[in-house]
Amino acid sequence: MHHITALIKFSENVPRPHADGGVKSGYAPHHKFSNVEYLVSGFHDYGDDKYHFTGESLITKIAFPSWEDIHKLIRVGDSFEVRELNTLVGSGVVQSIDV
């Protein structure tokens, strides 16, 4: 089950291990929404079993364990950062709310 569908763009230059090895469905970075006061963990589903790398843009389904706490704050069109703690690894835009 997922909560949102988003267009994700991974940054070109990311000095973290995931940048070298790629990521695939199940990747669980943090997400920073401007109207949520903390980083939100979420599980990405890319719809395939392939690895995805820096510079790629793709449609992603995301499930948030804390959805009950944030669902009223997230809207279609919201932009957000994709982070590995303090490292910015990409950005996203909410395409749809799916629950």
N, C-alpha and C positions, 0 to 999 in steps of 0.2 A: 504494500500500500504506500502511496506517496501523497504529498500534500500540495505541491506546486509543480508546474512545468516552467522551466526557465531556459532562456538562451544564455549559455555560458561561453565566455571567451577567456582562454588561458593566456596569461601574459607570455611575452616572448622570452624574457630573461628572468628566470627564477632560480636563485641560488639555493635550492633545496633538493633533497633526494628524489622527490616525486617528479621533478623536472627532467631528470636524467632517465629514470626508469619508466616514466609514463604512469598514468592512472587508468583504472577500469572500473566498471560498475562495482559498487560497494565502497568506493573511496568516500571518506568521511571528513571533509575539511570543515572549517568554521565559516560562518557567514555573518557579515556585518551589514545590517539594515540601518539606514539613517534614523529611523523612528523606534529602534529597539536599543536599549541601553547597554547591551552586552553581546558578546559573540554567541552565535547560535550554531550548535553542531547539527549536521544534516548528512544523510546518506544519499549519494548520487547513483542514479541508474541511467546509463547511457543507451540502453536498449540493445546492447550487443556485448560480446565477450572480448572485444578488441581493447588494446591499450591506446590511450589518447595522450597527446604530447603538447608541449608548449606551443603557443601560436594557434591552436585549433579553436574553432567555434563549433558548438554543437548544442542541440536540444537535450535537456537533462530533466529527468523527473527526480524530485528531491523529497525525502521523508525527514521530518524534524521530530526527534523524540519529545521536544518541548512544545509541540504544536498547540496544545491547550493553553499555554501561557502567551503565545505570540500571534495566534490566528486572527485576532481582531486588529492587529497592527500591520498586517501584510496585505498589499493590494496589487492588482494587475497593473503593470507599468512601473512598479517600484524597482529601482536599481539597487544593487548590493555588491559588496566586495566578497570574493572568495579568498580565504586566508588559511595559512597554516600558522596558527598563533599570531606572531607579529609580522609574518611575511605575507605580503600580498601576492597571490598566485593567479588571480584572475578577477573577472567581474561578471555580473549577470543582470538580467532583466526578467522580472516575473511575467510570463506569458499567460498563465492561467492558474486559478485556484481550483484544485481538483477534488476537494472533499466537501 
